[in-house]
């Protein structure tokens, strides 16, 4: 079971989601998307909360409003973190999540700690949590199938781009050949004209020769 929430409308159309338990967290870790940003309360147990950015966006594109929705949701879904003020929430791109065989179910590390950001959350804001909960939807998502479907679509798109690239290259090659033939043809015409003029000049009598003939 995965829970989906809609971020505040003014920040754009973004989905925030989290797993029901550590087993769903494991699936989310395994079948995430490059656009996913992962959130967790630092040094405390909490839900694994994600926001899916738009294609081509990065962690730097997260607005203050969207960030606030995410960190408030992860704080509210931490048994310990929800009870205290001034907690830290860490967040990082899904691609930076590291999973090794020795880790427990739902446990995760990082490939690069420099890619992990921290934000201080002073207190729970009920207005935000209540608004998010009104958009809450539960789905039994097949995360593996969703990931594979996207992979297949991306492969098809790459193949289409490759076909288009090859077609453009072939058209460019044919155009270059045509231009080269045109230049060669023009050069041949100039050369033939020069020979014809020389032949005319050599075959014509000079003025003196014509006068001599006349005399």
Secondary structure in CASP SS format (residue, H / E / C, confidence):
PFRMAT SS
TARGET T0000
AUTHOR 0000-0000-0000
METHOD secondary structure of the structure
MODEL  1
X C 1.00
X E 1.00
X E 1.00
X E 1.00
X E 1.00
X E 1.00
X C 1.00
X C 1.00
X H 1.00
X H 1.00
X H 1.00
X C 1.00
X C 1.00
X C 1.00
X E 1.00
X E 1.00
X E 1.00
X E 1.00
X E 1.00
X C 1.00
X C 1.00
X H 1.00
X H 1.00
X H 1.00
X H 1.00
X H 1.00
X H 1.00
X H 1.00
X H 1.00
X H 1.00
X C 1.00
X C 1.00
X C 1.00
X C 1.00
X C 1.00
X E 1.00
X E 1.00
X E 1.00
X E 1.00
X E 1.00
X E 1.00
X C 1.00
X C 1.00
X C 1.00
X C 1.00
X C 1.00
X C 1.00
X C 1.00
X E 1.00
X E 1.00
X E 1.00
X E 1.00
X C 1.00
X C 1.00
X C 1.00
X C 1.00
X C 1.00
X C 1.00
X H 1.00
X H 1.00
X H 1.00
X C 1.00
X C 1.00
X H 1.00
X H 1.00
X H 1.00
X H 1.00
X H 1.00
X H 1.00
X H 1.00
X H 1.00
X H 1.00
X H 1.00
X H 1.00
X H 1.00
X H 1.00
X C 1.00
X C 1.00
X C 1.00
X C 1.00
X C 1.00
X C 1.00
X C 1.00
X C 1.00
X C 1.00
X C 1.00
X E 1.00
X E 1.00
X E 1.00
X E 1.00
X E 1.00
X E 1.00
X E 1.00
X H 1.00
X H 1.00
X H 1.00
X E 1.00
X E 1.00
X C 1.00
X C 1.00
X C 1.00
X C 1.00
X C 1.00
X C 1.00
X C 1.00
X C 1.00
X C 1.00
X C 1.00
X E 1.00
X E 1.00
X C 1.00
X C 1.00
X H 1.00
X H 1.00
X H 1.00
X C 1.00
X E 1.00
X E 1.00
X E 1.00
X E 1.00
X E 1.00
X C 1.00
X C 1.00
X C 1.00
X C 1.00
X H 1.00
X H 1.00
X H 1.00
X H 1.00
X H 1.00
X H 1.00
X H 1.00
X H 1.00
X H 1.00
X C 1.00
X C 1.00
X E 1.00
X E 1.00
X E 1.00
X C 1.00
X C 1.00
X C 1.00
X H 1.00
X H 1.00
X H 1.00
X H 1.00
X H 1.00
X H 1.00
X H 1.00
X H 1.00
X H 1.00
X H 1.00
X H 1.00
X H 1.00
X H 1.00
X H 1.00
X H 1.00
X H 1.00
X H 1.00
X H 1.00
X H 1.00
X H 1.00
X H 1.00
X H 1.00
X H 1.00
X H 1.00
X H 1.00
X H 1.00
X H 1.00
X H 1.00
X H 1.00
X H 1.00
X H 1.00
X H 1.00
X H 1.00
X H 1.00
X H 1.00
X H 1.00
X H 1.00
X H 1.00
X H 1.00
X H 1.00
X H 1.00
X H 1.00
X H 1.00
X H 1.00
X H 1.00
X H 1.00
X H 1.00
X H 1.00
X H 1.00
X H 1.00
X H 1.00
X H 1.00
X H 1.00
X H 1.00
X H 1.00
X H 1.00
X H 1.00
X H 1.00
X H 1.00
X H 1.00
X H 1.00
X C 1.00
X C 1.00
X C 1.00
X H 1.00
X H 1.00
X H 1.00
X H 1.00
X H 1.00
X H 1.00
X H 1.00
X H 1.00
X C 1.00
END
